[in-house]
Amino acid sequence: QRILRLAEMCRRLETEEEKVLPFYPSSLAEWEQQDARRILAASPNEPLARAMQDYMGLERFWQRFNKAKLEEKALERARAALANRNRHLRELLQQYLAGAALSQKVPRDPPPL
């Protein structure tokens, strides 16, 4: 109940894009989606399946949670890639500056005899 109440509170903070397209499109084929809908519409026989019906309100929560986790992982990978590129660019800059400092120390014209 607490999670559902928090989800209702968070709904007000969603962006327009999240309200219109809250989830990724399904990867199931149309016939697979129809089978899933048919199975969900049927009343369950097993005790575990009956207990799971009590938690159907959390399905949306888990979809959002999984989406957030996927985005978090994608951002972590992007951050790692950017950190790696930043390190590489710093190394190149250090090499350039070392070469520039070395060329200033070497005299351009040999000293006269």
ZAMARGU-4260 file (C-alpha; in steps of 0.2 Angstrom, whole numbers, plus 5000, padded with zeros to 4 digits):
<rodrens>
0) 5000/5000/5000 | 5014/5012/5004 | 5022/5009/4987 | 5006/5012/4978 | 5003/5028/4988
5) 5021/5034/4983 | 5018/5029/4965 | 5003/5040/4965 | 5013/5055/4973 | 5027/5052/4960
10) 5014/5053/4946 | 5013/5071/4948 | 5031/5073/4946 | 5032/5064/4929 | 5037/5073/4913
15) 5025/5074/4899 | 5035/5061/4889 | 5034/5048/4904 | 5015/5051/4905 | 5012/5048/4886
20) 5025/5035/4883 | 5029/5028/4900 | 5037/5011/4895 | 5047/5003/4881 | 5037/4995/4868
25) 5034/4976/4870 | 5046/4964/4862 | 5032/4951/4860 | 5024/4947/4844 | 5005/4952/4842
30) 5000/4933/4844 | 5011/4932/4860 | 5003/4947/4867 | 4986/4940/4864 | 4990/4924/4872
35) 4997/4933/4887 | 4981/4944/4889 | 4970/4928/4887 | 4980/4919/4901 | 4979/4935/4912
40) 4961/4936/4910 | 4958/4918/4915 | 4955/4914/4934 | 4971/4906/4941 | 4970/4888/4949
45) 4986/4887/4958 | 4988/4896/4975 | 5003/4905/4970 | 4995/4912/4955 | 4980/4918/4966
50) 4991/4926/4978 | 5000/4935/4963 | 4984/4943/4958 | 4984/4953/4974 | 5000/4961/4968
55) 4995/4966/4950 | 4994/4984/4956 | 5013/4983/4958 | 5016/4978/4940 | 5017/4996/4934
60) 5029/4999/4948 | 5040/4985/4943 | 5040/4991/4925 | 5045/5008/4930 | 5058/5001/4942
65) 5066/4990/4929 | 5066/5005/4916 | 5075/5016/4929 | 5087/5002/4932 | 5091/5000/4914
70) 5093/5019/4912 | 5105/5019/4927 | 5116/5005/4919 | 5116/5014/4903 | 5121/5030/4911
75) 5135/5021/4921 | 5142/5014/4905 | 5141/5031/4896 | 5150/5039/4911 | 5164/5025/4911
80) 5166/5028/4892 | 5167/5047/4895 | 5180/5045/4909 | 5190/5033/4898 | 5190/5046/4884
85) 5194/5060/4896 | 5209/5050/4902 | 5215/5047/4885 | 5213/5066/4880 | 5223/5071/4896
90) 5237/5059/4891 | 5237/5067/4873 | 5238/5084/4881 | 5252/5080/4892 | 5262/5072/4877
95) 5259/5088/4867 | 5264/5100/4882 | 5280/5089/4885 | 5284/5090/4866 | 5281/5109/4866
100) 5292/5112/4882 | 5306/5101/4874 | 5306/5111/4858 | 5308/5127/4868 | 5323/5121/4876
105) 5332/5115/4860 | 5340/5130/4852 | 5334/5133/4834 | 5350/5140/4828 | 5367/5132/4832
110) 5379/5144/4842 | 5392/5152/4831 | 5410/5145/4832
</rodrens>
